[in-house]
Structure formats: structure tokens, C-alpha cells
């Protein structure tokens, strides 16, 4: 039976989502307590849930391991918080169209652009499920990934080097899309605004966390019903 795989970086990001689903089985990916794989159920739909760990290596290694062990996965979905480099509100939901790295720099070599690896394009395309998701009225953006918390200076890097579109920043999305492409698996990403990089955040961390966690759960439950 084919199944969808939903990826979060950390279990804490899925706290609201976990309230609505049934966990059937849990196992560790590696010899630690933070990278876990679960068989889950929502209403009559069975799916997998993966907590990858934070950062590109954790994301890539845990997704690679999971795809090797479970060849029935037909769609990889990444959901979680992301910073915004444009004017936006905490909790806003975005469907990612393209993602890329912004901390990879081979521009010292001829014909390379920022974020580009050998034999790869700058951008990883995200699976086009827009028609099925149109009824959800999700806004669209690109997502840039790096192994660091984004700062205001990163907004200028993204503005000067990548597509002129609304951009979000995180620490896993492009790595997950990269691995999914290597395994020829469709990849879908939904990101929820957790903070605005270019502006001072007026909400306390706990308050904003409650907003984006609930928004993340709402988006995922709707997507599971649509797909």
C-alpha cells in the first residue's frame, strides 16, 4: 500500500498535529531519541511521520534512511516553521514552489551560482499539487535553506542572488527536496511563518509558537483530507 511521509525537524513542531492523529507504531531511526519514524492514522488514512532532526545533514540522512527502508512512500511532505524575509504575519501558511540552499558557495569556480552544487540546478522544484490544493487558498513562496538561524543580512543575500519572489528561510527544506529528487519521490512543502527576519517581532516566543504550531496542524489536516 502506498503511503505519504510527513517530515518535521522536531517533535515539538508537531505538538498540535499529534493531538489529532493516532500513532500506531514508533521506532528510532538512529541511536538517539530525536530522530524517530512513526506509523500513523488520521480518520481512515494511514501515513508515516518522520522527525528528522535539525539541519541539513540530519534531514538528509534520516530521510534517506527512511526511503531506503520503506519503498511504498509515494509522496514526501515537509511541514514546519520558517522565517520570512518579507512583510508577513506569524502563522501565515505558504505552499513552497521552489527551494534552494543559500549557504553553499562555489562561485569561485566558473559558471556557478550561489547555492548551486555540481551537476545540480540552483533550485529544487516542489511537486506540483497546486490544482488539488487550490481550494485551500494557500499563498506561495520559495524557501531558502542554510545550517544557521537567518539574520537580516541573509535577507539581502537572498534578494541579490535568487528569484524575485517572496522568500522563506529554514534549515531543512532544500535538503529534503534534494534527497527526494535523488530517490525520484514527489516532494511537497508547506511552511508556516514563525518569525519575520527583517522586522522586530512583537510577540513573545511562547505566544508566537502557539500560533504557528496550530496553523501548521490546521494546514496538514486539510492537506491530508484533500490528498
Order of alpha helices (4+ residues) and beta strands (2+ residues): beta-alpha-beta-beta-beta-alpha-beta-beta-beta-alpha-beta-alpha-beta-alpha-beta-alpha
